[in-house]
Amino acid sequence: MPINILVTAKQVLDPETPAGALKIDNDAKRMEAPGNVPPVVNGYDENAVEAALKIKEAVGGTVTVLSAGSGFVMDVIKKTLSMGSDELILVDDPSIIGLDAYGTAQVLSAAIKKAGDFDLILCGRQASDYDQATVPLGVAEILDIPPVTMAMGLTVNDSSASVARVMDDGNETVEVSLPALVTVSNEIGQPRYPNLRGIMAASKKQPTVWSLSDLGLDENAVQAKVEIKEIFVPVTETECEYIDGDDDEEKGRNLALKLREAKII
């Protein structure tokens, strides 16, 4: 039976950006990358798109990608279309900048309801900017559907999904009835690289763009419940001490004394 899948995706700062190149907007309490470093699609969300495409190839259906934010770079966020997704929906509104997990879950849930009925919602296990991993669970709670986290494998049939989960001490497989929400980990497989045909097809597609008002929301409905007090790039300091001695044997003894004084040995 064909299955309709929705995948959430987030445009984030490139996690490979050197910490020294990041700038902190102290007023807005957020990180900013230098102008010559473009954003990327969150890596775990690309894993979720890959999982959705594999299911589509196996049983048929559609894959819709949903993203909420502001100031989207189309060449970046349309990568999800280049990979093979059928449709891209963007909730683009300046009020979304700086939303906490609660507000983000409210926006995504309202957009999912407006987009239509889906059999399966896939999300990356967490975003690489704040690494909180709370938004997908909030979406599942608001939509009143069962969530399964940390998927490393996923198959579906007519009315349920079998999910292999990554655990701290091993793996487990669970079965969940559909509709359901599943968060996807990188163990599920490397995301496919868009080929020329996919890139050309994506260039001809235009995303559906909604604002908060299109979803029946306003700033009060997504007001933050958590306030960020401070955000900063950690400062690390290292010290190096050279151990002297007339020969290697004496240097070894002096090193042992230093380690003993430091109670390392």
Secondary structure, 3 states (H helix, E strand, C coil): CCEEEEEECCEECCCCCCHHHCEEECCCCEEECCCCCCCEECHHHHHHHHHHHHHHHHHCEEEEEEEEECCCCHHHHCHHHHCCCCEEEEEECHHHCCCCHHHHHHHHHHHHHHHCCCCEEEEECCCCCCCCCCHHHHHHHHHCCCEEEEEEEEEECCCEEEEEEEECCEEEEEEEECCEEEEECHHHCCCCCCCHHHHHHHHCCCCEEECCHHHCCCHHHHCCCCCCCCCCCCCCCCCCCCCCCCCHHHHHHHHHHHHHHCCCC
